[in-house]
Amino acid sequence: MNIIFVSELADKALIDYLNTRGSVILVPKDDRFESRTSSHPDLVISIIDDTLIIDEHAHSNIYKQLDVLGVPYVVGSSRLAAVYPQDIAYNAVITKDFLIHNLDYTDSLLLMHSTDTHKNLIHVKQGYTKCSTVVVKDDTVITADQGIYKAAKDLMNVLIIQPGHVLLGGEEIGFLGGASASFDDTVVFHGDLSKHPDFLRIATFLEEAHKNLHYFTEFPLTDIGSILIFRHQDKINEENRSNQKHVNIPIFISHEGCPNDCVFCNQRKITAKANAMTLPEVSEQIQTYYSTLDDKTYIEIAFFGGSFTGIDTGLQENYLKLAYEYKKAGKIQAIRLSTRPDYITRDILDRLKHYEVDTIELGVQSLEEEVLKASNRGHLVSDVYEAVRLIRAYGFRLGIQLMVGLPEDTKERAILSSKLTALLKPEFVRIYPTLVIKETELLELYKQGKYQPLSLETAVDWTKGMYQVFLTSQIPVIRMGLQPTDLIAEGKEVLYGPFHPAFRQLVESSYFLDYVRRMLSEHRVITDEPAVIKILCNPKDLSQVIGHKRRNLIELKSDYPNIMIVADHSIKQMSLQYMLTYK
């Protein structure tokens, strides 16, 4: 399904046409920008690698329409204003292989992702490159800007045309890119393209690119900001397969295969396993779990604890053969493993493919170089992107593990790592707060005063920000916090840091508290409202909305004495509605 963003000032003829090509979202005026361009979509929205990036202060109607349609997005955080160049952060030409923009002012998220995915970065003086360019195909564009033409002509197929001849605010100072939309089969222009002096050259250029041409003779060619087309595909959340019970049979390989000790890590302490499990132990573990399950359960053998692809090749093969035998016999449905980004190669992936491994989880931890270095991870951000590229090329499902509160981490860095992770489109994510464990370098850094673990309150707040990124981008977070065991508890192996047995509930409760307050504030529900305020939530979210130890309800009642929280099956998970009932 196409989601089409177009200015609310677009002519009705164009809007009617666009409605035949997808779901249209009219972009309202934004008071931050000058009146002629205030509703231009390309000032607040970018599309990069099939992901929507939307400025965090974009008009709320855009977000509301996306939420109704169930469309995922990532929130950008550039500080926009009316004065050039403070309005150009998102106005970049972005294709599969290219980023064309004034790179001094490009939104940091767009620039970092483009750099890490090795797009060709083309720096030009023009800040409004998206407005200035008709993107016909990934490597084929039309522009009237000489700077864009000169910078891109040796790398792309570029048609240079005469400037002007496009209205903007009643003057012929508009850009042709700001009066166009490019579908897979057709390029559409907002107005009468036939009056443009280069009409025949443009028509021929599009024909050679195997694109149809559509325009409107009823009104002049007018710049309304680029018409943006997001190709949305509904995602199937395989981590929550309908009502089928899903069970992992965990096989902990401890520190086997890991090439170094990260400052936070002591896997032998966490798993209580000093040596790798023998094949008989693995087989016994599988049989023990299997004997308790029925044939309606989705069963997955999961190799956790270390860097599976770094262990001795012979041992890898033995583990995989055993798992593969269970899968081939129909006793299990899937195999997953976890490893490091720098332990992914084509040879390794060939082996995993041979034994029908389904899912690879990468211990990424952070996508900030400073954090990786300070944590002694032993790999670079570039290793993550290369590993993801190979995993995708081989068709494996991808999971990414992140940590919050590592050395040199900040809330801003943690959230940026989450946004960059969302752009990689993993099937799921895990988030772990950093804990200080016995016999680790992190403990020594703590003793020396060189590391301070996050408080529980701070860890919840940072993780909540990360969680919100994955909620809006519709990437499941299948775990937050370490699972409590006899060893993983405060005062045992965990000495310091934000450990809590209900860490996920704390994060989700904090999220819902913010949600309720924001919702009531936006709708101007007053604190002395005589009505009963009913907060409606999905039954599965009821305890989180009420809060850990009823904290949310207690806090809300201090401002809204007549508030109550009610379970309602019609409300989708992680969403809320409210209603007022007068006595």
Backbone torsions as a table, in degrees:
resi	resn	phi	psi	omega
1	MET	NA	132.5	175.4
2	ASN	-83.8	129.9	169.0
3	ILE	-104.1	119.1	-170.7
4	ILE	-114.6	120.2	178.8
5	PHE	-99.1	124.1	-179.2
6	VAL	-144.0	148.1	179.5
7	SER	-58.4	144.5	175.9
8	GLU	-66.0	-12.8	178.7
9	LEU	-88.0	0.8	179.7
10	ALA	-62.5	147.6	177.7
11	ASP	-63.9	145.8	-178.3
12	LYS	-58.4	-34.0	-179.8
13	ALA	-61.6	-42.1	177.4
14	LEU	-66.0	-45.6	-178.4
15	ILE	-60.2	-42.3	178.1
16	ASP	-60.8	-40.8	178.1
17	TYR	-65.0	-46.2	-178.4
18	LEU	-62.0	-33.7	178.1
19	ASN	-63.3	-21.0	175.7
20	THR	-82.5	-10.0	-176.1
21	ARG	-111.0	-1.4	-179.7
22	GLY	161.7	-166.9	177.8
23	SER	-91.6	121.6	-174.7
24	VAL	-94.8	131.3	172.7
25	ILE	-113.6	115.4	178.6
26	LEU	-80.6	123.9	-177.9
27	VAL	-87.3	118.5	-178.0
28	PRO	-75.5	169.1	174.9
29	LYS	-64.6	142.8	179.2
30	ASP	-116.1	118.0	-173.7
31	ASP	-65.2	-10.2	179.1
32	ARG	-74.1	-19.8	-173.5
33	PHE	-111.5	162.5	179.1
34	GLU	-70.0	154.3	-165.0
35	SER	-58.3	-34.6	-175.5
36	ARG	-67.9	-26.9	-175.5
37	THR	-119.3	7.1	-168.6
38	SER	-65.7	-18.7	178.2
39	SER	-110.5	17.4	-179.8
40	HIS	-74.2	121.3	-177.8
41	PRO	-59.3	-34.3	-173.3
42	ASP	-75.4	0.9	172.8
43	LEU	-86.2	-22.0	-175.3
44	VAL	-125.7	-3.9	-175.4
45	ILE	-134.7	136.5	169.0
46	SER	-129.3	155.4	173.9
47	ILE	-123.2	120.9	-179.0
48	ILE	-133.1	123.9	179.3
49	ASP	47.6	51.0	176.7
50	ASP	61.9	28.5	175.2
51	THR	-126.8	134.7	175.9
52	LEU	-81.9	128.7	170.8
53	ILE	-112.6	122.6	-176.8
54	ILE	-126.0	131.5	179.6
55	ASP	-57.4	138.3	-174.1
56	GLU	-64.0	-22.3	179.9
57	HIS	-105.1	16.1	174.2
58	ALA	-61.4	160.3	-175.5
59	HIS	-55.7	135.6	-176.3
60	SER	-60.5	-25.8	179.3
61	ASN	-62.6	-31.0	177.7
62	ILE	-64.5	-47.7	179.9
63	TYR	-63.2	-41.4	-178.6
64	LYS	-62.8	-42.2	-180.0
65	GLN	-67.2	-38.0	177.7
66	LEU	-65.2	-41.0	179.8
67	ASP	-65.6	-38.9	177.4
68	VAL	-63.0	-39.9	-179.2
69	LEU	-79.8	-10.7	-179.4
70	GLY	71.6	35.8	-176.7
71	VAL	-97.0	129.6	179.5
72	PRO	-76.9	154.6	177.3
73	TYR	-159.4	165.0	174.3
74	VAL	-120.9	136.8	-176.9
75	VAL	-87.9	124.3	174.4
76	GLY	-85.7	166.4	-174.2
77	SER	-137.1	27.8	175.2
78	SER	-69.9	148.6	179.2
79	ARG	-91.7	107.4	-175.0
80	LEU	-99.6	150.2	175.8
81	ALA	-155.4	172.0	-173.1
82	ALA	-71.1	-31.4	-172.5
83	VAL	-78.5	127.1	175.4
84	TYR	-61.9	136.5	7.7
85	PRO	-98.2	22.6	-176.7
86	GLN	-77.3	2.5	179.4
87	ASP	-114.8	12.2	-170.0
88	ILE	-112.5	3.4	-170.4
89	ALA	-54.8	-36.5	-176.3
90	TYR	-101.0	-1.6	-172.2
91	ASN	-88.0	55.2	-176.8
92	ALA	-111.5	148.5	169.6
93	VAL	-81.2	119.9	-179.2
94	ILE	-129.8	121.2	175.2
95	THR	-124.1	-171.7	-178.5
96	LYS	-57.5	-40.0	-172.8
97	ASP	-116.9	-3.7	-172.4
98	PHE	-133.5	147.1	165.7
99	LEU	-128.9	116.7	178.6
100	ILE	-114.8	121.3	-178.0
101	HIS	-172.7	170.5	164.8
102	ASN	-78.3	98.0	-168.4
103	LEU	-67.7	-11.6	177.1
104	ASP	-70.0	-18.1	-173.9
105	TYR	-127.1	7.7	179.8
106	THR	-66.9	141.0	175.4
107	ASP	-50.7	134.0	-173.3
108	SER	-60.7	-36.6	-179.8
109	LEU	-65.4	-44.7	177.8
110	LEU	-62.0	-43.0	-176.5
111	LEU	-69.3	-42.6	-179.8
112	MET	-64.6	-45.7	-179.6
113	HIS	-64.7	-41.1	179.6
114	SER	-64.6	-38.5	178.1
115	THR	-66.7	-47.1	-175.8
116	ASP	-69.9	-25.4	177.9
117	THR	-96.1	9.8	172.4
118	HIS	61.7	38.1	169.6
119	LYS	-69.4	154.9	171.8
120	ASN	-73.7	117.5	-179.9
121	LEU	-93.4	116.0	-178.3
122	ILE	-111.9	109.8	-177.4
123	HIS	-88.8	128.8	177.1
124	VAL	-133.7	163.0	178.4
125	LYS	-74.3	-30.5	-177.7
126	GLN	-64.9	122.4	178.2
127	GLY	-84.8	-29.1	-180.0
128	TYR	-92.6	57.9	-174.7
129	THR	-69.7	-34.0	179.1
130	LYS	-65.8	-45.9	176.6
131	CYS	-60.8	-34.9	-172.4
132	SER	-82.8	-3.4	-168.9
133	THR	-133.2	130.2	169.3
134	VAL	-92.5	111.1	179.0
135	VAL	-85.6	103.3	-177.8
136	VAL	-77.6	-48.4	175.3
137	LYS	-145.2	178.7	-175.9
138	ASP	-54.8	-34.1	-176.6
139	ASP	-120.4	19.1	-174.5
140	THR	-134.7	121.2	-175.6
141	VAL	-140.2	161.9	174.1
142	ILE	-123.2	134.8	178.7
143	THR	-152.1	154.3	172.5
144	ALA	-103.6	0.3	-176.0
145	ASP	-89.6	117.6	-177.8
146	GLN	-63.9	-35.1	179.8
147	GLY	-65.0	-43.0	177.4
148	ILE	-64.6	-43.3	-179.1
149	TYR	-59.4	-49.9	-176.6
150	LYS	-65.0	-37.9	-177.4
151	ALA	-73.9	-29.2	-172.0
152	ALA	-106.9	-14.6	-168.2
153	LYS	-63.6	-27.0	179.6
154	ASP	-85.3	-9.1	-178.1
155	LEU	-113.2	-23.0	-175.4
156	MET	-133.9	167.6	173.7
157	ASN	-88.4	108.0	-171.6
158	VAL	-121.5	129.0	171.4
159	LEU	-102.1	120.1	177.0
160	ILE	-94.0	131.2	-178.3
161	ILE	-124.3	173.3	178.6
162	GLN	-71.6	141.0	176.7
163	PRO	-74.3	164.2	178.4
164	GLY	79.5	-159.2	179.7
165	HIS	66.1	16.2	175.8
166	VAL	-130.8	126.0	-177.6
167	LEU	-74.5	142.9	169.9
168	LEU	-149.4	114.4	-177.6
169	GLY	61.4	32.9	178.1
170	GLY	85.3	-5.0	179.1
171	GLU	-114.8	154.3	-179.9
172	GLU	-85.8	61.8	-179.5
173	ILE	-121.9	7.8	-177.9
174	GLY	-77.3	173.2	179.6
175	PHE	-110.9	146.1	-179.1
176	LEU	-67.9	-34.2	177.9
177	GLY	-61.7	-32.3	178.5
178	GLY	-77.6	1.7	177.4
179	ALA	-123.7	30.7	-173.3
180	SER	-144.4	161.1	172.1
181	ALA	-143.1	142.6	-178.8
182	SER	-121.2	109.1	172.5
183	PHE	-89.6	175.9	-179.6
184	ASP	-59.3	-35.5	-174.1
185	ASP	-111.9	-12.7	-169.3
186	THR	-144.4	140.8	168.6
187	VAL	-106.3	127.2	-174.7
188	VAL	-111.8	138.1	178.3
189	PHE	-118.8	139.5	-179.2
190	HIS	-84.5	85.2	179.8
191	GLY	127.5	-169.2	-172.5
192	ASP	-89.8	90.5	-179.9
193	LEU	-64.2	-25.5	-175.8
194	SER	-63.1	-18.9	179.1
195	LYS	-83.9	-8.5	179.1
196	HIS	-72.9	135.4	-177.0
197	PRO	-60.6	-21.8	179.3
198	ASP	-103.6	23.6	-176.7
199	PHE	-54.2	-49.5	-176.4
200	LEU	-64.6	-38.5	178.0
201	ARG	-65.6	-40.7	178.9
202	ILE	-65.5	-44.8	-179.3
203	ALA	-61.4	-42.7	178.7
204	THR	-65.3	-41.6	179.9
205	PHE	-60.8	-42.7	179.5
206	LEU	-68.8	-38.3	178.3
207	GLU	-62.7	-41.1	178.4
208	GLU	-67.0	-25.0	177.1
209	ALA	-89.2	5.7	179.1
210	HIS	61.1	40.7	176.6
211	LYS	-117.1	138.9	171.8
212	ASN	-76.4	161.2	-179.2
213	LEU	-121.6	130.4	178.1
214	HIS	-134.9	131.2	177.3
215	TYR	-149.7	176.1	-171.8
216	PHE	-124.5	120.9	-177.9
217	THR	-84.0	-8.2	-174.2
218	GLU	-74.3	-17.4	-176.3
219	PHE	-149.5	160.1	-176.5
220	PRO	-68.2	155.7	175.1
221	LEU	-61.3	121.4	-171.2
222	THR	-135.2	131.9	178.1
223	ASP	-78.7	116.4	176.5
224	ILE	-119.8	17.8	-173.5
225	GLY	86.0	145.9	-177.0
226	SER	-52.4	137.9	175.4
227	ILE	-88.0	113.9	-171.6
228	LEU	-97.8	134.5	-177.9
229	ILE	-119.2	116.5	177.5
230	PHE	-106.3	122.2	-178.3
231	ARG	-90.8	101.9	-172.5
232	HIS	-97.5	129.2	174.0
233	GLN	-117.8	127.7	177.6
234	ASP	-61.0	131.4	-179.5
235	LYS	-93.3	140.2	174.2
236	ILE	-98.7	118.9	-179.8
237	ASN	-79.4	98.4	-176.4
238	GLU	-74.2	-14.8	178.0
239	GLU	-73.5	-18.8	178.5
240	ASN	-125.3	70.3	-174.5
241	ARG	-71.8	98.0	-178.8
242	SER	40.6	-126.3	-179.4
243	ASN	-104.3	10.1	-176.8
244	GLN	-71.4	130.7	177.3
245	LYS	-67.0	134.9	-176.8
246	HIS	-119.9	121.8	-177.5
247	VAL	-128.1	130.1	171.0
248	ASN	-93.7	134.7	169.2
249	ILE	-96.5	104.3	-172.4
250	PRO	-80.9	130.0	174.0
251	ILE	-117.4	106.7	-176.5
252	PHE	-89.2	123.1	-178.8
253	ILE	-101.0	9.3	176.9
254	SER	54.4	-140.2	-172.0
255	HIS	-86.7	6.4	-179.5
256	GLU	-55.9	133.4	172.5
257	GLY	88.8	-13.2	-176.3
258	CYS	-82.3	127.4	-172.2
259	PRO	-78.9	-14.4	-178.2
260	ASN	-155.7	170.5	177.6
261	ASP	-101.7	110.5	171.8
262	CYS	-65.3	155.0	-173.0
263	VAL	-61.2	-27.0	-174.1
264	PHE	-94.3	-5.1	-162.5
265	CYS	-104.3	135.7	162.7
266	ASN	-147.7	80.5	-174.8
267	GLN	-60.7	-29.4	-179.4
268	ARG	-65.8	-34.2	177.1
269	LYS	-72.0	-42.1	-175.8
270	ILE	-66.1	-40.2	-175.0
271	THR	-96.6	-7.2	-176.2
272	ALA	56.6	33.9	-176.6
273	LYS	-133.5	108.9	-178.1
274	ALA	-81.3	-30.7	-177.3
275	ASN	-120.9	158.6	179.1
276	ALA	-63.8	146.5	177.0
277	MET	-65.9	137.0	175.6
278	THR	-77.1	164.3	179.6
279	LEU	-60.5	-41.9	176.3
280	PRO	-60.5	-37.6	178.6
281	GLU	-66.2	-40.7	177.9
282	VAL	-62.9	-46.2	-179.3
283	SER	-61.8	-40.6	178.8
284	GLU	-65.2	-40.4	178.5
285	GLN	-61.1	-44.7	-179.7
286	ILE	-63.0	-45.5	-178.1
287	GLN	-64.5	-37.7	179.9
288	THR	-62.8	-46.8	178.1
289	TYR	-66.3	-46.1	-172.4
290	TYR	-61.4	-34.3	-176.4
291	SER	-67.0	-17.2	-178.1
292	THR	-97.7	-0.5	-172.8
293	LEU	-112.8	155.7	176.9
294	ASP	-104.3	174.8	-173.9
295	ASP	-76.5	0.1	176.6
296	LYS	-93.8	-2.2	-178.1
297	THR	-89.7	136.1	174.2
298	TYR	-83.2	112.2	-172.5
299	ILE	-110.6	134.2	-178.1
300	GLU	-131.6	129.5	170.8
301	ILE	-84.3	127.4	-174.2
302	ALA	-126.0	118.5	177.5
303	PHE	-90.5	108.3	-175.5
304	PHE	-118.0	168.6	165.4
305	GLY	107.7	-32.8	-178.7
306	GLY	-140.7	-154.8	177.9
307	SER	-105.4	92.0	-170.9
308	PHE	-54.7	-43.6	-174.6
309	THR	-76.4	-0.6	177.2
310	GLY	-100.1	-7.8	-179.6
311	ILE	-75.2	167.8	179.5
312	ASP	-48.9	132.8	-175.4
313	THR	-57.2	-40.0	179.9
314	GLY	-63.2	-41.7	178.4
315	LEU	-67.2	-40.5	174.3
316	GLN	-53.4	-50.1	-177.0
317	GLU	-60.5	-41.3	-179.2
318	ASN	-64.1	-45.4	177.0
319	TYR	-60.0	-47.4	-175.7
320	LEU	-66.3	-39.8	178.3
321	LYS	-59.5	-43.3	-179.2
322	LEU	-63.4	-46.9	178.8
323	ALA	-62.9	-40.8	-178.8
324	TYR	-63.4	-36.1	178.4
325	GLU	-62.5	-41.0	177.9
326	TYR	-66.4	-38.7	179.9
327	LYS	-69.0	-42.7	-179.3
328	LYS	-64.3	-32.0	179.3
329	ALA	-80.9	-3.6	178.8
330	GLY	80.1	11.7	-179.4
331	LYS	-82.4	-25.6	172.8
332	ILE	-128.5	164.0	-177.6
333	GLN	-107.6	-19.1	-174.1
334	ALA	-157.6	161.4	176.7
335	ILE	-129.3	131.8	174.7
336	ARG	-132.7	158.7	178.5
337	LEU	-149.8	162.2	176.2
338	SER	-119.7	147.4	-178.2
339	THR	-159.4	-177.9	179.8
340	ARG	-92.6	152.4	178.1
341	PRO	-62.0	-33.2	-178.0
342	ASP	-84.5	5.8	174.9
343	TYR	-114.6	41.0	174.2
344	ILE	-124.7	118.3	175.8
345	THR	-136.0	170.5	177.9
346	ARG	-62.8	-40.3	178.8
347	ASP	-61.7	-43.2	178.9
348	ILE	-63.1	-45.4	-178.3
349	LEU	-67.6	-32.6	174.6
350	ASP	-60.7	-42.4	179.9
351	ARG	-64.7	-46.3	-179.2
352	LEU	-63.8	-36.7	178.6
353	LYS	-66.7	-38.9	-179.9
354	HIS	-59.3	-37.3	-178.5
355	TYR	-96.0	15.4	172.6
356	GLU	57.6	41.2	169.9
357	VAL	-65.3	139.6	-176.9
358	ASP	-99.1	-42.0	-169.6
359	THR	-131.5	136.0	174.5
360	ILE	-118.3	123.6	174.7
361	GLU	-100.8	127.1	178.5
362	LEU	-99.7	127.6	172.4
363	GLY	-79.6	85.7	-177.1
364	VAL	-82.9	-46.4	178.5
365	GLN	70.7	-47.0	177.9
366	SER	-159.0	153.2	173.0
367	LEU	-112.4	30.1	173.9
368	GLU	-114.8	122.4	-176.0
369	GLU	-57.9	-40.0	-177.1
370	GLU	-63.2	-38.3	-179.8
371	VAL	-69.7	-43.1	179.0
372	LEU	-61.4	-43.8	-179.2
373	LYS	-64.9	-46.7	-178.8
374	ALA	-65.3	-24.3	-179.2
375	SER	-93.0	1.9	-179.2
376	ASN	55.8	42.7	-179.2
377	ARG	-68.2	-30.2	178.1
378	GLY	81.7	6.8	174.0
379	HIS	-139.3	166.1	-178.1
380	LEU	-107.1	166.8	174.5
381	VAL	-59.2	-37.2	179.9
382	SER	-60.8	-30.8	177.0
383	ASP	-65.3	-35.3	178.6
384	VAL	-63.8	-48.8	-177.1
385	TYR	-64.6	-38.3	178.1
386	GLU	-67.2	-41.1	178.3
387	ALA	-62.7	-43.8	178.9
388	VAL	-62.4	-42.0	179.4
389	ARG	-59.3	-44.8	-179.6
390	LEU	-68.9	-42.9	-179.9
391	ILE	-59.7	-43.5	177.7
392	ARG	-64.3	-41.6	-178.5
393	ALA	-62.0	-31.9	-179.6
394	TYR	-87.9	-8.5	175.1
395	GLY	85.8	16.3	176.0
396	PHE	-77.3	152.5	167.9
397	ARG	-74.3	145.8	-173.3
398	LEU	-118.7	130.0	169.5
399	GLY	-119.1	148.6	179.3
400	ILE	-128.7	132.3	177.6
401	GLN	-104.7	128.6	177.9
402	LEU	-119.5	154.4	173.9
403	MET	-122.3	153.2	-179.6
404	VAL	-125.1	134.1	178.7
405	GLY	91.5	19.6	175.1
406	LEU	-68.8	166.9	175.2
407	PRO	-54.5	136.2	-179.1
408	GLU	71.4	5.7	178.0
409	ASP	-78.8	151.7	172.7
410	THR	-136.2	168.5	177.3
411	LYS	-60.8	-42.7	-179.1
412	GLU	-63.3	-41.6	179.6
413	ARG	-67.7	-39.7	-179.9
414	ALA	-63.3	-42.9	-179.4
415	ILE	-70.8	-38.5	176.8
416	LEU	-62.7	-40.7	175.7
417	SER	-59.0	-38.5	178.9
418	SER	-66.2	-40.9	179.6
419	LYS	-66.1	-42.4	176.9
420	LEU	-64.2	-37.7	176.1
421	THR	-62.8	-42.7	179.0
422	ALA	-59.3	-36.0	178.8
423	LEU	-68.3	-19.9	175.9
424	LEU	-81.6	-11.6	175.0
425	LYS	55.9	52.8	173.2
426	PRO	-67.9	158.1	176.7
427	GLU	-72.5	-23.9	178.4
428	PHE	-162.7	167.0	-177.9
429	VAL	-138.1	149.7	167.1
430	ARG	-120.1	143.7	177.6
431	ILE	-125.9	124.8	-179.7
432	TYR	-120.9	128.4	171.3
433	PRO	-71.9	146.3	-179.1
434	THR	-76.6	126.4	179.2
435	LEU	-116.6	148.9	176.6
436	VAL	-92.4	114.2	-173.7
437	ILE	-110.8	153.4	178.9
438	LYS	-56.2	147.1	173.2
439	GLU	58.3	44.1	175.1
440	THR	-127.5	159.0	176.4
441	GLU	-64.6	-30.1	-179.6
442	LEU	-63.2	-34.6	177.1
443	LEU	-64.1	-41.1	178.7
444	GLU	-65.7	-40.4	177.3
445	LEU	-62.8	-37.4	177.7
446	TYR	-64.5	-45.4	-179.2
447	LYS	-63.1	-31.7	-179.8
448	GLN	-84.0	-1.7	-178.0
449	GLY	75.5	17.1	-178.1
450	LYS	-97.3	-5.2	176.8
451	TYR	-143.9	134.1	176.5
452	GLN	-122.6	116.0	179.8
453	PRO	-66.0	155.8	177.1
454	LEU	-67.5	145.3	168.6
455	SER	-69.4	162.8	178.9
456	LEU	-61.1	-42.7	-179.2
457	GLU	-62.0	-42.1	179.9
458	THR	-68.5	-41.8	179.1
459	ALA	-61.4	-39.7	177.8
460	VAL	-63.8	-43.2	-178.4
461	ASP	-64.3	-47.4	179.6
462	TRP	-63.3	-45.0	-178.5
463	THR	-64.5	-35.1	176.9
464	LYS	-60.0	-42.0	177.3
465	GLY	-62.4	-39.8	177.1
466	MET	-66.9	-42.7	-178.7
467	TYR	-61.4	-39.9	179.9
468	GLN	-62.7	-34.6	176.3
469	VAL	-59.9	-44.3	-176.7
470	PHE	-77.1	-26.7	174.5
471	LEU	-65.0	-48.7	-177.4
472	THR	-71.4	-27.5	178.1
473	SER	-90.7	2.1	174.5
474	GLN	58.5	41.6	174.6
475	ILE	-108.6	117.7	-176.6
476	PRO	-62.4	134.7	170.8
477	VAL	-100.5	103.8	-170.7
478	ILE	-85.6	-11.4	173.9
479	ARG	-155.4	140.4	169.1
480	MET	-131.3	117.7	-178.0
481	GLY	92.0	153.6	178.0
482	LEU	-75.5	145.0	178.1
483	GLN	-72.7	127.1	-179.9
484	PRO	-62.4	136.0	173.8
485	THR	-136.9	-176.4	177.5
486	ASP	-62.7	-28.6	-179.2
487	LEU	-91.5	-41.8	-176.8
488	ILE	-81.9	88.2	178.3
489	ALA	-160.9	151.4	179.3
490	GLU	-60.5	139.5	177.3
491	GLY	86.7	-7.2	176.0
492	LYS	-106.5	-108.8	177.0
493	GLU	-79.0	-30.4	176.3
494	VAL	-83.8	116.5	-177.4
495	LEU	-95.5	-41.5	-176.8
496	TYR	-143.6	162.1	175.1
497	GLY	112.9	174.6	-170.7
498	PRO	-82.9	60.5	175.3
499	PHE	-83.9	135.3	173.7
500	HIS	-153.0	132.0	-177.8
501	PRO	-64.1	-18.9	179.4
502	ALA	-119.2	43.8	-175.3
503	PHE	-58.9	-43.4	-179.6
504	ARG	-60.8	-42.9	-179.8
505	GLN	-62.8	-37.2	178.0
506	LEU	-62.4	-43.1	-179.5
507	VAL	-65.3	-49.1	-177.6
508	GLU	-67.3	-35.3	176.6
509	SER	-63.9	-41.9	177.7
510	SER	-64.6	-40.1	176.4
511	TYR	-59.1	-45.8	-178.1
512	PHE	-69.8	-33.9	177.1
513	LEU	-62.0	-44.7	176.0
514	ASP	-61.1	-42.0	-177.3
515	TYR	-59.8	-48.5	-178.5
516	VAL	-62.8	-48.1	-178.3
517	ARG	-61.1	-43.3	-179.7
518	ARG	-65.1	-42.7	-178.4
519	MET	-63.2	-45.8	-179.3
520	LEU	-69.0	-34.2	178.4
521	SER	-68.7	-44.4	-179.3
522	GLU	-62.4	-34.1	-179.3
523	HIS	-93.9	6.7	174.6
524	ARG	54.8	41.7	173.2
525	VAL	-76.0	120.2	-173.2
526	ILE	-87.3	153.8	-173.5
527	THR	-68.3	-26.9	179.8
528	ASP	-100.5	22.7	177.1
529	GLU	-56.1	128.2	-177.7
530	PRO	-71.4	-14.8	-177.3
531	ALA	-80.2	160.8	169.4
532	VAL	-79.1	127.4	179.1
533	ILE	-96.0	112.9	179.1
534	LYS	-100.3	121.1	174.1
535	ILE	-94.7	117.1	-176.3
536	LEU	-98.9	131.6	-179.7
537	CYS	-141.2	162.5	174.6
538	ASN	-65.2	141.5	-179.2
539	PRO	-54.2	-32.2	-179.6
540	LYS	-69.4	-18.0	-179.5
541	ASP	-101.1	0.0	-170.7
542	LEU	-56.2	-48.6	-176.2
543	SER	-66.2	-34.4	178.8
544	GLN	-70.9	-36.7	178.9
545	VAL	-68.2	-41.4	176.6
546	ILE	-63.8	-34.6	176.5
547	GLY	99.9	154.3	177.6
548	HIS	-61.3	123.6	-175.9
549	LYS	57.1	32.8	175.9
550	ARG	63.3	23.9	-174.6
551	ARG	-61.9	-44.2	-178.2
552	ASN	-59.7	-48.0	-177.7
553	LEU	-61.8	-40.5	179.4
554	ILE	-63.0	-45.2	-179.3
555	GLU	-66.1	-41.9	-178.3
556	LEU	-66.2	-37.5	-178.9
557	LYS	-67.1	-22.5	177.3
558	SER	-68.3	-27.3	177.3
559	ASP	-101.6	-32.4	-176.9
560	TYR	-127.9	83.0	-174.1
561	PRO	-58.0	-26.9	-176.8
562	ASN	-95.9	19.3	-177.3
563	ILE	-83.2	147.1	172.8
564	MET	-146.2	155.1	-177.1
565	ILE	-114.0	126.1	-171.6
566	VAL	-127.1	133.7	175.8
567	ALA	-77.8	137.6	-178.3
568	ASP	-145.5	117.9	-176.4
569	HIS	-65.2	-17.8	-178.8
570	SER	-79.0	-11.1	-179.5
571	ILE	-90.4	129.4	179.5
572	LYS	-73.0	156.2	-177.9
573	GLN	-59.8	146.9	179.4
574	MET	65.3	18.4	175.9
575	SER	-123.7	160.3	178.7
576	LEU	-137.1	153.7	167.1
577	GLN	-136.9	166.5	176.5
578	TYR	-135.2	157.8	173.6
579	MET	-145.7	150.6	178.7
580	LEU	-106.9	129.4	177.7
581	THR	-118.0	115.3	-177.2
582	TYR	-86.1	139.5	-178.4
583	LYS	-73.9	NA	NA
